[in-house]
Amino acid sequence: MIQCGKSSKQTTSAIQTPDGDFSLSLPSEIKKHQSGKNITAQLIVNGGTPINMTINLDNDQVTATTGPLSPGTHSFVIQYFLDGALIVTATSQAQIIAGQNTNIVFTPDLNVNITPSVLAKQPAENANNVVTNSSVSATFSQPMDLSSITSLNFTLNGLTASVTGTVIYSEAAANFEARFTPAEPLALAANYTANLNTGILGILGEPLSTAESWIFTTRDGAWENPQGVDFDSVADPLNGTLFPQIALDPSGNAIAVWVQNNLGTSGPNNIWANHYLKGNGWQTPELIETDDLGHAASPQVVIDSSGNAIAVWQQNDGIRNNIWANRFDATTGLWGTANLIETDNAGTADSPQIAIDLTGNAIAVWRQSDGTNNNIISNRFDIDLGTWGTVLPIESATTPALSPQIALDAAGNAIAVWVQNDGAFSIFSNRFDIGTTSWGTAENIESDNTGDASSPQLAMDSSGRAIAVWLQNDGSDINVMSSRFVPETGWIFPPQTIETETSQAFTPEIAMDPQGNASAVWRQDDGTSFHIFSNRFDIDTGLWGTPSSLETETISNLGFPQIRFDRNGNAIAVWAQLSSGDSFDNAWASRYTPSTGWQTAEKLETEDFGSAGFPQIDIDASGNAISVWIQDDGTTINVQSKRFQ
């Protein structure tokens, strides 16, 4: 006769009959988490061959036939499986008495192996060169509670933000796996941290034995083949020197603008643009202004997080230069109508610069003559209104001002720097407050009057911290100087010298990463030849490092360095260079990562019919980059590009 045992969370009792029938109730801890799983069980008596047990889910009975057991002490082990995975091991010993049913009490909690653990991770901990389209997975020791495998409990974080993605759970081939698939490819040369928290539960409701975190690093990028941006449109080598500019949105779409003489030497220079669609390449070049009264020059372009762009330039109307702007709408893929954003006809306007915040508000600055003085003027584009505002002066001194630069933080606050004569040419600055939508008071951010300051450049991070660099003549040498702005305290004095060569420096540029680290690049005369130098500012120490050359050429014709960072602290610098053995200037690049530093410089192109010049670069949120430059092919001067991905 078979008798049913009883089960509870603490104990489970089984009955062994003299005829060799073994029975007990299905433990409630297994039954309540069945969830459609295939439950199987085995009975092992005295360490022998496992006996398959029969489970009747209608009455929750588990039975087996052992055959009659001899009187004496016997050991019993019950193993429960869910979809083939062992999740419960219950053990006991009992004294068999001839002719009597034996009650076998299994120890508290059935010795249940219900605490899940992680057996494997992909990518592996500390893995390098992980492909950017990877998913992230964890394999568990047992079946898991599907409802607990969510994007709240399985996360992936980059250096500056969490990664959006989907999480699924599967049990194919008895592998109990959770998989996180990012919505977009991962960034280049980036560290990621995968996290599994103890909200992840096993099939019996027990949390993961311990929270798990592991780090891996994605592969770096590589340069693709060059592509034309203007598709060999007619360009005049004398007047259409092109001066390309480029801006990338976070997703990798781009806008390039340039100057082009479309009618030959008798016609004016115009502003052209092209749109790069990620995955589709460059589209059709187009004019974004059609004023043929005079030459257009000095285009600049910026792009917001949605891919909308604004270009500014100076346009001669036959009498004077004015500042114009046009906006590209990413939704329609169309440029609007060019707008005059200043109306002072007392004198000429030139040297436009522009910066944009994440949502599309922008500020343009330029030098404006009122017929007597040259001052720095601004205008703001309001994304909500869709219009440019009122022209505002940034400074109102009666001494010459020139070379303005502008940068915005994520909130729309701005800093401008420029050169102003106060007895000697010095570097001045002013701040635009988004709360009051007004400029503050202009101030001198350096006090070295032994020689003139020139060529200011500016970079700003999303929190409003900024770094300015400029050239400073100390009476004998021209050095690169730097000053740092902190929103809480303002500009930090005194400025720092970031290079100490006893020779001349030229054309500095500066870029910052989202953490506040920065790198400056410049052209340096070492007394024999020119080189491209760099120095890095470390936000943790608040100090600049030691300058170093990005290349080792002995030919003197190097220049026009540019630099940009991605959000993970990686950077790319580009410049023009005449190398040993070459007949023409080429566009060059060097890659920086925090783990490797600056890498060996490489050519972006190998054109042998003419020189390359004026290289520019921008980088998207994932570290993909596009560089543009002008390329003389022996017949025309065109805009070329190359993508790093």
C-alpha angles and dihedrals in degrees: 000000000000118000125193119241126217130241136200135161090268105039141012123202126203132190123225113193126206087247090061101257116143123194143164140155120271106259111255092226088064098039096053091054096043093113092173094309121147105251118202133167141195132202120211117193119195091344092298132135112315114257116216110236128215118234119200107195091188093068099014092240125150116198141174139172115235099165120235114321122215118245113273140062118327132180123227129195124182119194120194122199132194111202089340096310118120109236105154132042116181119185135187145151125222139182111237114213118196114257095006136104110246121219109214115197116199118212123266116293088010087263084278115193092210103136107102122216137186114259101179141007131204123232088033121242111282091006115164133206092027111176113252095234092059125130120215122233143179126200117212132209095239143006113302136214102264093208091060095054097090140135088259092061099033111049139165121208132192126200095276107016145016118262120245115225149123128271124210134176125213139172102199115158091359091297109134100208138171115197130194114201115192116228090227133024113278121256123268120263090358133145116231130189120208116203133197113183130198091259084086108097136199120235090268093053099258115138123241109284091243137353111263129213128172137173131221135171127225125227122270123245133255134212118259126210119292119266132197117247100187096034096229096301113175109281129179111227091210103046106014100068089154104209096203125210129190138194128186127202120221092266095055101259113134145197122208124191130185145162116259135176102219100177103046126250094325095058133073127259113256136194115252131184141190132194123224114207114200107244094014104057129215118352128205118313114239141183113251094189131030104190105135097176090098146343124302117215148163100040119190127184136194132180134205130222092271095052098257111140138197125202125194130188143157117259127194114220094194092273109043143355118264132186118249135180139193131188129219116212111213092199095058097026089228137122118231129220119299112254130204104231098187130042105187104130095175090093145350128291124210147147097060120191129178139193131187137200127225095269097047106265109138140187124206123197131188145158113269129191117209090191092269110039136028112228137174112252133184142195129190129219112214112209093201093054094034091221143098116254135215122315110254128192115232092197134007104198120144092228125086119281126190147153101048122192129186137195133178133204125220093272095052100257111140141202124201127193129187144155116270130179111234096157089308126028107273138174115259131185142191134185129224114214114211091202093062096023088225141110122249128217121308115242139186109245096191132039105196106126096167087098143354126287120218147160100043119193128186140200130182134189126220093265094056101259111138140188125202125195128188144159117267125193109212094187095272109031136031110232136182113248131188139198129186129219122208116187093224096053109013126226116002116230139247105035116235128236106230097187129036105189114143089232140063129300125199144185103011122196130188136198133178133205122222091263092059099256114134142192128202125200128191145159112264130195109212093187094265107046142350123265137181108247132189138191130187131220114212113211092202095057097028089226139116117235131219119302116244137181119251092207140023104219120142095204112102101219104097128127155119098072117188130181138190135179132214122218092265095060097260118133142190125206123196132189144157117261140176105213130200109277094019125112096203140038115267134198112252136187140192128198125222126196125172091238098049106023118213114352129211112295118246137192117256092201140011102206109160100188100069147347131288121219149166097035117193132184142190132181131212127223093272095051097258111139141192124204122195130190141159116265127197108209093184094266108045138008111241139175114254129186139193128196126218113205 
